Amino acid sequence: MKIMNCPLNGPRNISEFVCGGEVTVEPDPNRCSNEEWADYVFLHDNDAGVVCEWWCHAPTAFWFIAERNTLTDEILRTFASSELFSERQDYSRPEQEAGQ
C-alpha cells in the first residue's frame, strides 16, 4: 500500500488523494490573451524528474503541494500551499466603462 503524508491529516492511503497537476503561475483570465489562457489550460511541461504538484485529500477537500519525482513516482515531501503562496489572487473583473 502506498502512503502519502497529508499536511493536515497525516499519513493516508494514496487512494484518498487526487492529483491536480503541476504548480504553475496562473495568468489573470480577465487580462490575458486567448492564446495565453489556452497555453495555461492545455499545455503542460510534463518534466521528467522532481516537480511540484497540486494534490487534494478528497475526504476533507484539503489542497496542498507535493514534490514528486516523476521518474520513480516517489513523493519527496508534502507541504501547505502557504509555503509558496502568501496571498490570494484577485481576479475581479475590470470596471465597465460608463455607457457600455
N, CA, C and O atoms as a printed pandas DataFrame, in Angstrom:
     atom_number atom_name residue_name chain_id  residue_number  x_coord  y_coord  z_coord
0              1         N          MET        A               1    0.851   -1.167    0.000
1              2        CA          MET        A               1    0.000    0.000    0.000
2              3         C          MET        A               1    0.902    1.236    0.000
3              4         O          MET        A               1    1.861    1.315    0.767
4              5         N          LYS        A               2    0.584    2.197   -0.866
5              6        CA          LYS        A               2    1.349    3.436   -0.951
6              7         C          LYS        A               2    0.716    4.471   -0.017
7              8         O          LYS        A               2   -0.502    4.641    0.017
8              9         N          ILE        A               3    1.575    5.154    0.737
9             10        CA          ILE        A               3    1.128    6.134    1.722
10            11         C          ILE        A               3    1.607    7.523    1.307
11            12         O          ILE        A               3    2.743    7.693    0.864
12            13         N          MET        A               4    0.728    8.512    1.455
13            14        CA          MET        A               4    1.114    9.913    1.242
14            15         C          MET        A               4    0.848   10.653    2.544
15            16         O          MET        A               4   -0.167   10.431    3.205
16            17         N          ASN        A               5    1.771   11.531    2.901
17            18        CA          ASN        A               5    1.610   12.312    4.123
18            19         C          ASN        A               5    0.860   13.601    3.801
19            20         O          ASN        A               5    1.394   14.481    3.126
20            21         N          CYS        A               6   -0.360   13.710    4.277
21            22        CA          CYS        A               6   -1.154   14.922    4.105
22            23         C          CYS        A               6   -0.743   15.919    5.188
23            24         O          CYS        A               6   -0.712   15.556    6.364
24            25         N          PRO        A               7   -0.426   17.167    4.825
25            26        CA          PRO        A               7   -0.034   18.147    5.845
26            27         C          PRO        A               7   -1.120   18.399    6.896
27            28         O          PRO        A               7   -0.808   18.811    8.013
28            29         N          LEU        A               8   -2.370   18.161    6.561
29            30        CA          LEU        A               8   -3.468   18.383    7.505
30            31         C          LEU        A               8   -3.840   17.116    8.271
31            32         O          LEU        A               8   -4.080   17.172    9.477
32            33         N          ASN        A               9   -3.889   15.975    7.583
33            34        CA          ASN        A               9   -4.429   14.740    8.161
34            35         C          ASN        A               9   -3.400   13.661    8.461
35            36         O          ASN        A               9   -3.754   12.609    8.993
36            37         N          GLY        A              10   -2.141   13.896    8.134
37            38        CA          GLY        A              10   -1.104   12.895    8.395
38            39         C          GLY        A              10   -1.053   11.829    7.315
39            40         O          GLY        A              10   -1.645   11.999    6.248
40            41         N          PRO        A              11   -0.353   10.728    7.577
41            42        CA          PRO        A              11   -0.192    9.655    6.594
42            43         C          PRO        A              11   -1.527    9.000    6.245
43            44         O          PRO        A              11   -2.275    8.588    7.131
44            45         N          ARG        A              12   -1.815    8.910    4.955
45            46        CA          ARG        A              12   -3.076    8.333    4.470
46            47         C          ARG        A              12   -2.791    7.474    3.244
47            48         O          ARG        A              12   -1.773    7.652    2.575
48            49         N          ASN        A              13   -3.689    6.549    2.955
49            50        CA          ASN        A              13   -3.600    5.718    1.756
50            51         C          ASN        A              13   -3.684    6.616    0.526
51            52         O          ASN        A              13   -4.497    7.540    0.490
52            53         N          ILE        A              14   -2.856    6.355   -0.480
53            54        CA          ILE        A              14   -2.800    7.183   -1.689
54            55         C          ILE        A              14   -4.146    7.228   -2.414
55            56         O          ILE        A              14   -4.404    8.165   -3.170
56            57         N          SER        A              15   -5.000    6.238   -2.198
57            58        CA          SER        A              15   -6.306    6.217   -2.866
58            59         C          SER        A              15   -7.217    7.348   -2.392
59            60         O          SER        A              15   -8.237    7.620   -3.026
60            61         N          GLU        A              16   -6.866    8.010   -1.288
61            62        CA          GLU        A              16   -7.670    9.118   -0.776
62            63         C          GLU        A              16   -7.320   10.458   -1.440
63            64         O          GLU        A              16   -7.926   11.481   -1.121
64            65         N          PHE        A              17   -6.350   10.455   -2.358
65            66        CA          PHE        A              17   -5.860   11.697   -2.940
66            67         C          PHE        A              17   -6.132   11.775   -4.440
67            68         O          PHE        A              17   -6.237   10.762   -5.131
68            69         N          VAL        A              18   -6.242   13.009   -4.915
69            70        CA          VAL        A              18   -6.422   13.287   -6.335
70            71         C          VAL        A              18   -5.362   14.304   -6.735
71            72         O          VAL        A              18   -5.181   15.319   -6.063
72            73         N          CYS        A              19   -4.660   14.026   -7.835
73            74        CA          CYS        A              19   -3.633   14.956   -8.321
74            75         C          CYS        A              19   -4.295   16.054   -9.147
75            76         O          CYS        A              19   -5.137   15.776  -10.000
76            77         N          GLY        A              20   -3.910   17.299   -8.890
77            78        CA          GLY        A              20   -4.467   18.447   -9.609
78            79         C          GLY        A              20   -3.540   19.029  -10.647
79            80         O          GLY        A              20   -3.857   20.063  -11.234
80            81         N          GLY        A              21   -2.398   18.399  -10.896
81            82        CA          GLY        A              21   -1.478   18.877  -11.917
82            83         C          GLY        A              21   -0.351   19.728  -11.356
83            84         O          GLY        A              21   -0.264   19.976  -10.153
84            85         N          GLU        A              22    0.498   20.162  -12.261
85            86        CA          GLU        A              22    1.682   20.937  -11.892
86            87         C          GLU        A              22    1.314   22.270  -11.249
87            88         O          GLU        A              22    0.287   22.870  -11.565
88            89         N          VAL        A              23    2.167   22.711  -10.351
89            90        CA          VAL        A              23    2.021   24.049   -9.772
90            91         C          VAL        A              23    2.627   25.026  -10.770
91            92         O          VAL        A              23    3.825   24.977  -11.048
92            93         N          THR        A              24    1.803   25.904  -11.301
93            94        CA          THR        A              24    2.252   26.922  -12.238
94            95         C          THR        A              24    1.623   28.254  -11.861
95            96         O          THR        A              24    0.685   28.309  -11.066
96            97         N          VAL        A              25    2.141   29.306  -12.431
97            98        CA          VAL        A              25    1.578   30.634  -12.186
98            99         C          VAL        A              25    0.412   30.829  -13.151
99           100         O          VAL        A              25    0.589   30.807  -14.369
100          101         N          GLU        A              26   -0.768   31.019  -12.598
101          102        CA          GLU        A              26   -1.970   31.188  -13.415
102          103         C          GLU        A              26   -2.063   32.623  -13.919
103          104         O          GLU        A              26   -1.978   33.564  -13.130
104          105         N          PRO        A              27   -2.237   32.798  -15.232
105          106        CA          PRO        A              27   -2.433   34.158  -15.732
106          107         C          PRO        A              27   -3.814   34.665  -15.334
107          108         O          PRO        A              27   -4.727   33.874  -15.099
108          109         N          ASP        A              28   -3.963   35.972  -15.261
109          110        CA          ASP        A              28   -5.260   36.566  -14.937
110          111         C          ASP        A              28   -6.183   36.350  -16.134
111          112         O          ASP        A              28   -5.927   36.905  -17.202
112          113         N          PRO        A              29   -7.250   35.559  -15.988
113          114        CA          PRO        A              29   -8.121   35.262  -17.123
114          115         C          PRO        A              29   -8.835   36.489  -17.684
115          116         O          PRO        A              29   -9.308   36.458  -18.820
116          117         N          ASN        A              30   -8.918   37.562  -16.911
117          118        CA          ASN        A              30   -9.578   38.775  -17.390
118          119         C          ASN        A              30   -8.634   39.694  -18.165
119          120         O          ASN        A              30   -9.082   40.643  -18.808
120          121         N          ARG        A              31   -7.338   39.417  -18.108
121          122        CA          ARG        A              31   -6.383   40.332  -18.723
122          123         C          ARG        A              31   -5.428   39.671  -19.706
123          124         O          ARG        A              31   -4.686   40.371  -20.395
124          125         N          CYS        A              32   -5.423   38.347  -19.791
125          126        CA          CYS        A              32   -4.511   37.678  -20.715
126          127         C          CYS        A              32   -5.207   37.408  -22.046
127          128         O          CYS        A              32   -6.432   37.473  -22.150
128          129         N          SER        A              33   -4.409   37.108  -23.046
129          130        CA          SER        A              33   -4.969   36.807  -24.368
130          131         C          SER        A              33   -5.556   35.395  -24.369
131          132         O          SER        A              33   -5.278   34.598  -23.473
132          133         N          ASN        A              34   -6.355   35.100  -25.365
133          134        CA          ASN        A              34   -6.919   33.748  -25.511
134          135         C          ASN        A              34   -5.808   32.722  -25.674
135          136         O          ASN        A              34   -5.912   31.610  -25.158
136          137         N          GLU        A              35   -4.744   33.085  -26.386
137          138        CA          GLU        A              35   -3.626   32.164  -26.592
138          139         C          GLU        A              35   -2.907   31.858  -25.277
139          140         O          GLU        A              35   -2.550   30.710  -25.014
140          141         N          GLU        A              36   -2.694   32.897  -24.447
141          142        CA          GLU        A              36   -2.047   32.684  -23.153
142          143         C          GLU        A              36   -2.898   31.792  -22.254
143          144         O          GLU        A              36   -2.371   30.915  -21.569
144          145         N          TRP        A              37   -4.212   32.014  -22.257
145          146        CA          TRP        A              37   -5.096   31.202  -21.432
146          147         C          TRP        A              37   -5.131   29.757  -21.924
147          148         O          TRP        A              37   -5.103   28.829  -21.115
148          149         N          ALA        A              38   -5.192   29.556  -23.228
149          150        CA          ALA        A              38   -5.198   28.199  -23.794
150          151         C          ALA        A              38   -3.890   27.477  -23.462
151          152         O          ALA        A              38   -3.907   26.289  -23.141
152          153         N          ASP        A              39   -2.764   28.181  -23.534
153          154        CA          ASP        A              39   -1.483   27.572  -23.162
154          155         C          ASP        A              39   -1.496   27.121  -21.710
155          156         O          ASP        A              39   -1.015   26.033  -21.393
156          157         N          TYR        A              40   -2.045   27.950  -20.824
157          158        CA          TYR        A              40   -2.107   27.610  -19.407
158          159         C          TYR        A              40   -3.000   26.390  -19.163
159          160         O          TYR        A              40   -2.640   25.495  -18.400
160          161         N          VAL        A              41   -4.157   26.362  -19.810
161          162        CA          VAL        A              41   -5.125   25.291  -19.575
162          163         C          VAL        A              41   -4.696   23.969  -20.213
163          164         O          VAL        A              41   -4.844   22.911  -19.601
164          165         N          PHE        A              42   -4.170   24.021  -21.428
165          166        CA          PHE        A              42   -3.957   22.785  -22.190
166          167         C          PHE        A              42   -2.511   22.319  -22.309
167          168         O          PHE        A              42   -2.281   21.130  -22.532
168          169         N          LEU        A              43   -1.530   23.204  -22.171
169          170        CA          LEU        A              43   -0.134   22.810  -22.358
170          171         C          LEU        A              43    0.559   22.682  -21.008
171          172         O          LEU        A              43    0.472   23.579  -20.169
172          173         N          HIS        A              44    1.243   21.568  -20.805
173          174        CA          HIS        A              44    1.940   21.316  -19.554
174          175         C          HIS        A              44    3.372   20.906  -19.860
175          176         O          HIS        A              44    3.643   20.313  -20.904
176          177         N          ASP        A              45    4.292   21.224  -18.950
177          178        CA          ASP        A              45    5.705   20.911  -19.182
178          179         C          ASP        A              45    5.961   19.413  -19.181
179          180         O          ASP        A              45    6.757   18.929  -19.986
180          181         N          ASN        A              46    5.306   18.665  -18.296
181          182        CA          ASN        A              46    5.483   17.221  -18.200
182          183         C          ASN        A              46    6.955   16.847  -18.054
183          184         O          ASN        A              46    7.455   15.952  -18.736
184          185         N          ASP        A              47    7.639   17.551  -17.150
185          186        CA          ASP        A              47    9.066   17.323  -16.935
186          187         C          ASP        A              47    9.329   15.963  -16.307
187          188         O          ASP        A              47    8.533   15.467  -15.509
188          189         N          ALA        A              48   10.458   15.370  -16.680
189          190        CA          ALA        A              48   10.923   14.148  -16.042
190          191         C          ALA        A              48   11.830   14.568  -14.895
191          192         O          ALA        A              48   12.778   15.328  -15.098
192          193         N          GLY        A              49   11.550   14.084  -13.707
193          194        CA          GLY        A              49   12.327   14.467  -12.541
194          195         C          GLY        A              49   11.432   15.022  -11.452
195          196         O          GLY        A              49   10.248   14.693  -11.383
196          197         N          VAL        A              50   11.994   15.861  -10.604
197          198        CA          VAL        A              50   11.263   16.392   -9.453
198          199         C          VAL        A              50   10.382   17.572   -9.882
199          200         O          VAL        A              50   10.864   18.545  -10.462
200          201         N          VAL        A              51    9.089   17.462   -9.586
201          202        CA          VAL        A              51    8.129   18.531   -9.904
202          203         C          VAL        A              51    7.262   18.809   -8.675
203          204         O          VAL        A              51    7.104   17.959   -7.798
204          205         N          CYS        A              52    6.710   20.014   -8.636
205          206        CA          CYS        A              52    5.738   20.368   -7.609
206          207         C          CYS        A              52    4.350   20.227   -8.209
207          208         O          CYS        A              52    4.084   20.725   -9.303
208          209         N          GLU        A              53    3.472   19.551   -7.494
209          210        CA          GLU        A              53    2.118   19.297   -7.987
210          211         C          GLU        A              53    1.092   19.635   -6.919
211          212         O          GLU        A              53    1.355   19.539   -5.720
212          213         N          TRP        A              54   -0.093   20.037   -7.390
213          214        CA          TRP        A              54   -1.240   20.209   -6.501
214          215         C          TRP        A              54   -1.836   18.839   -6.215
215          216         O          TRP        A              54   -1.996   18.028   -7.128
216          217         N          TRP        A              55   -2.165   18.576   -4.955
217          218        CA          TRP        A              55   -2.851   17.354   -4.560
218          219         C          TRP        A              55   -3.997   17.727   -3.635
219          220         O          TRP        A              55   -3.924   18.709   -2.896
220          221         N          CYS        A              56   -5.048   16.935   -3.685
221          222        CA          CYS        A              56   -6.207   17.157   -2.829
222          223         C          CYS        A              56   -6.501   15.892   -2.042
223          224         O          CYS        A              56   -6.584   14.801   -2.607
224          225         N          HIS        A              57   -6.658   16.046   -0.727
225          226        CA          HIS        A              57   -7.141   14.938    0.093
226          227         C          HIS        A              57   -8.657   14.959   -0.067
227          228         O          HIS        A              57   -9.332   15.804    0.520
228          229         N          ALA        A              58   -9.190   14.042   -0.851
229          230        CA          ALA        A              58  -10.598   14.066   -1.251
230          231         C          ALA        A              58  -11.589   14.044   -0.082
231          232         O          ALA        A              58  -12.563   14.796   -0.127
232          233         N          PRO        A              59  -11.400   13.231    0.954
233          234        CA          PRO        A              59  -12.393   13.220    2.036
234          235         C          PRO        A              59  -12.540   14.558    2.772
235          236         O          PRO        A              59  -13.611   14.861    3.298
236          237         N          THR        A              60  -11.466   15.355    2.809
237          238        CA          THR        A              60  -11.547   16.629    3.519
238          239         C          THR        A              60  -11.482   17.834    2.584
239          240         O          THR        A              60  -11.605   18.972    3.036
240          241         N          ALA        A              61  -11.288   17.596    1.287
241          242        CA          ALA        A              61  -11.162   18.661    0.286
242          243         C          ALA        A              61  -10.016   19.620    0.619
243          244         O          ALA        A              61  -10.105   20.815    0.339
244          245         N          PHE        A              62   -8.946   19.099    1.212
245          246        CA          PHE        A              62   -7.789   19.911    1.569
246          247         C          PHE        A              62   -6.760   19.842    0.450
247          248         O          PHE        A              62   -6.264   18.767    0.113
248          249         N          TRP        A              63   -6.442   21.012   -0.125
249          250        CA          TRP        A              63   -5.452   21.110   -1.200
250          251         C          TRP        A              63   -4.087   21.453   -0.619
251          252         O          TRP        A              63   -3.976   22.292    0.275
252          253         N          PHE        A              64   -3.056   20.803   -1.130
253          254        CA          PHE        A              64   -1.687   21.051   -0.689
254          255         C          PHE        A              64   -0.744   20.773   -1.853
255          256         O          PHE        A              64   -1.184   20.408   -2.943
256          257         N          ILE        A              65    0.544   20.948   -1.620
257          258        CA          ILE        A              65    1.544   20.757   -2.675
258          259         C          ILE        A              65    2.449   19.595   -2.297
259          260         O          ILE        A              65    2.836   19.438   -1.139
260          261         N          ALA        A              66    2.778   18.789   -3.290
261          262        CA          ALA        A              66    3.711   17.679   -3.094
262          263         C          ALA        A              66    4.846   17.796   -4.102
263          264         O          ALA        A              66    4.624   18.115   -5.270
264          265         N          GLU        A              67    6.057   17.536   -3.638
265          266        CA          GLU        A              67    7.197   17.382   -4.537
266          267         C          GLU        A              67    7.276   15.896   -4.851
267          268         O          GLU        A              67    7.361   15.059   -3.953
268          269         N          ARG        A              68    7.245   15.580   -6.159
269          270        CA          ARG        A              68    7.236   14.172   -6.566
270          271         C          ARG        A              68    8.237   13.968   -7.687
271          272         O          ARG        A              68    8.340   14.796   -8.593
272          273         N          ASN        A              69    8.973   12.874   -7.630
273          274        CA          ASN        A              69    9.880   12.506   -8.702
274          275         C          ASN        A              69    9.071   11.712   -9.727
275          276         O          ASN        A              69    8.611   10.606   -9.442
276          277         N          THR        A              70    8.901   12.279  -10.911
277          278        CA          THR        A              70    8.068   11.619  -11.922
278          279         C          THR        A              70    8.746   10.389  -12.521
279          280         O          THR        A              70    8.075    9.560  -13.136
280          281         N          LEU        A              71   10.051   10.257  -12.354
281          282        CA          LEU        A              71   10.744    9.068  -12.873
282          283         C          LEU        A              71   10.535    7.855  -11.975
283          284         O          LEU        A              71   10.413    6.733  -12.466
284          285         N          THR        A              72   10.492    8.073  -10.670
285          286        CA          THR        A              72   10.359    6.962   -9.723
286          287         C          THR        A              72    8.992    6.932   -9.046
287          288         O          THR        A              72    8.675    5.969   -8.347
288          289         N          ASP        A              73    8.179    7.963   -9.240
289          290        CA          ASP        A              73    6.880    8.153   -8.589
290          291         C          ASP        A              73    7.022    8.249   -7.068
291          292         O          ASP        A              73    6.073    7.970   -6.335
292          293         N          GLU        A              74    8.203    8.641   -6.598
293          294        CA          GLU        A              74    8.436    8.808   -5.165
294          295         C          GLU        A              74    7.979   10.193   -4.731
295          296         O          GLU        A              74    8.307   11.194   -5.368
296          297         N          ILE        A              75    7.232   10.242   -3.657
297          298        CA          ILE        A              75    6.796   11.514   -3.089
298          299         C          ILE        A              75    7.875   11.953   -2.108
299          300         O          ILE        A              75    8.104   11.307   -1.085
300          301         N          LEU        A              76    8.537   13.062   -2.436
301          302        CA          LEU        A              76    9.674   13.507   -1.641
302          303         C          LEU        A              76    9.244   14.274   -0.406
303          304         O          LEU        A              76    9.807   14.083    0.672
304          305         N          ARG        A              77    8.248   15.143   -0.552
305          306        CA          ARG        A              77    7.720   15.876    0.597
306          307         C          ARG        A              77    6.382   16.478    0.236
307          308         O          ARG        A              77    6.066   16.667   -0.939
308          309         N          THR        A              78    5.599   16.777    1.257
309          310        CA          THR        A              78    4.315   17.454    1.084
310          311         C          THR        A              78    4.300   18.654    2.025
311          312         O          THR        A              78    4.897   18.626    3.102
312          313         N          PHE        A              79    3.604   19.710    1.596
313          314        CA          PHE        A              79    3.562   20.911    2.421
314          315         C          PHE        A              79    2.353   21.756    2.051
315          316         O          PHE        A              79    1.783   21.617    0.969
316          317         N          ALA        A              80    1.977   22.631    2.970
317          318        CA          ALA        A              80    0.838   23.520    2.747
318          319         C          ALA        A              80    1.171   24.522    1.646
319          320         O          ALA        A              80    2.322   24.935    1.497
320          321         N          SER        A              81    0.177   24.900    0.893
321          322        CA          SER        A              81    0.392   25.838   -0.214
322          323         C          SER        A              81    0.862   27.202    0.274
323          324         O          SER        A              81    1.427   27.968   -0.507
324          325         N          SER        A              82    0.644   27.519    1.531
325          326        CA          SER        A              82    1.077   28.808    2.078
326          327         C          SER        A              82    2.599   28.962    2.070
327          328         O          SER        A              82    3.103   30.078    2.195
328          329         N          GLU        A              83    3.334   27.862    1.927
329          330        CA          GLU        A              83    4.790   27.958    1.825
330          331         C          GLU        A              83    5.210   28.592    0.504
331          332         O          GLU        A              83    6.264   29.224    0.433
332          333         N          LEU        A              84    4.397   28.433   -0.549
333          334        CA          LEU        A              84    4.707   29.029   -1.857
334          335         C          LEU        A              84    3.886   30.268   -2.151
335          336         O          LEU        A              84    4.354   31.184   -2.828
336          337         N          PHE        A              85    2.665   30.301   -1.646
337          338        CA          PHE        A              85    1.745   31.386   -1.963
338          339         C          PHE        A              85    1.356   32.114   -0.680
339          340         O          PHE        A              85    0.740   31.530    0.211
340          341         N          SER        A              86    1.717   33.381   -0.593
341          342        CA          SER        A              86    1.461   34.123    0.638
342          343         C          SER        A              86    0.177   34.940    0.594
343          344         O          SER        A              86   -0.286   35.410    1.633
344          345         N          GLU        A              87   -0.407   35.118   -0.588
345          346        CA          GLU        A              87   -1.645   35.887   -0.677
346          347         C          GLU        A              87   -2.544   35.322   -1.772
347          348         O          GLU        A              87   -2.086   34.636   -2.686
348          349         N          ARG        A              88   -3.817   35.623   -1.657
349          350        CA          ARG        A              88   -4.785   35.158   -2.643
350          351         C          ARG        A              88   -4.708   36.010   -3.900
351          352         O          ARG        A              88   -4.344   37.185   -3.847
352          353         N          GLN        A              89   -5.052   35.409   -5.027
353          354        CA          GLN        A              89   -5.124   36.139   -6.292
354          355         C          GLN        A              89   -6.467   36.839   -6.397
355          356         O          GLN        A              89   -7.497   36.263   -6.047
356          357         N          ASP        A              90   -6.464   38.069   -6.874
357          358        CA          ASP        A              90   -7.704   38.813   -7.075
358          359         C          ASP        A              90   -8.016   38.830   -8.560
359          360         O          ASP        A              90   -7.298   39.454   -9.342
360          361         N          TYR        A              91   -9.073   38.156   -8.950
361          362        CA          TYR        A              91   -9.460   38.090  -10.360
362          363         C          TYR        A              91  -10.773   38.814  -10.604
363          364         O          TYR        A              91  -11.578   38.391  -11.434
364          365         N          SER        A              92  -10.985   39.897   -9.886
365          366        CA          SER        A              92  -12.218   40.642  -10.120
366          367         C          SER        A              92  -12.165   41.260  -11.518
367          368         O          SER        A              92  -11.102   41.626  -12.019
368          369         N          ARG        A              93  -13.331   41.361  -12.122
369          370        CA          ARG        A              93  -13.406   41.879  -13.484
370          371         C          ARG        A              93  -13.144   43.381  -13.479
371          372         O          ARG        A              93  -13.522   44.085  -12.542
372          373         N          PRO        A              94  -12.483   43.869  -14.552
373          374        CA          PRO        A              94  -12.263   45.314  -14.647
374          375         C          PRO        A              94  -13.601   46.053  -14.704
375          376         O          PRO        A              94  -14.589   45.545  -15.234
376          377         N          GLU        A              95  -13.605   47.238  -14.159
377          378        CA          GLU        A              95  -14.840   48.051  -14.147
378          379         C          GLU        A              95  -15.278   48.341  -15.588
379          380         O          GLU        A              95  -14.458   48.645  -16.455
380          381         N          GLN        A              96  -16.583   48.240  -15.815
381          382        CA          GLN        A              96  -17.142   48.564  -17.118
382          383         C          GLN        A              96  -17.081   50.084  -17.314
383          384         O          GLN        A              96  -17.372   50.850  -16.396
384          385         N          GLU        A              97  -16.699   50.504  -18.524
385          386        CA          GLU        A              97  -16.699   51.936  -18.807
386          387         C          GLU        A              97  -18.140   52.436  -18.848
387          388         O          GLU        A              97  -19.047   51.708  -19.250
388          389         N          ALA        A              98  -18.338   53.661  -18.435
389          390        CA          ALA        A              98  -19.682   54.254  -18.416
390          391         C          ALA        A              98  -20.274   54.252  -19.821
391          392         O          ALA        A              98  -19.597   54.572  -20.798
392          393         N          GLY        A              99  -21.544   53.889  -19.902
393          394        CA          GLY        A              99  -22.227   53.905  -21.204
394          395         C          GLY        A              99  -22.120   52.617  -21.979
395          396         O          GLY        A              99  -22.662   52.531  -23.080
396          397         N          GLN        A             100  -21.439   51.603  -21.453
397          398        CA          GLN        A             100  -21.317   50.349  -22.211
398          399         C          GLN        A             100  -22.132   49.263  -21.562
399          400         O          GLN        A             100  -22.158   48.134  -22.052
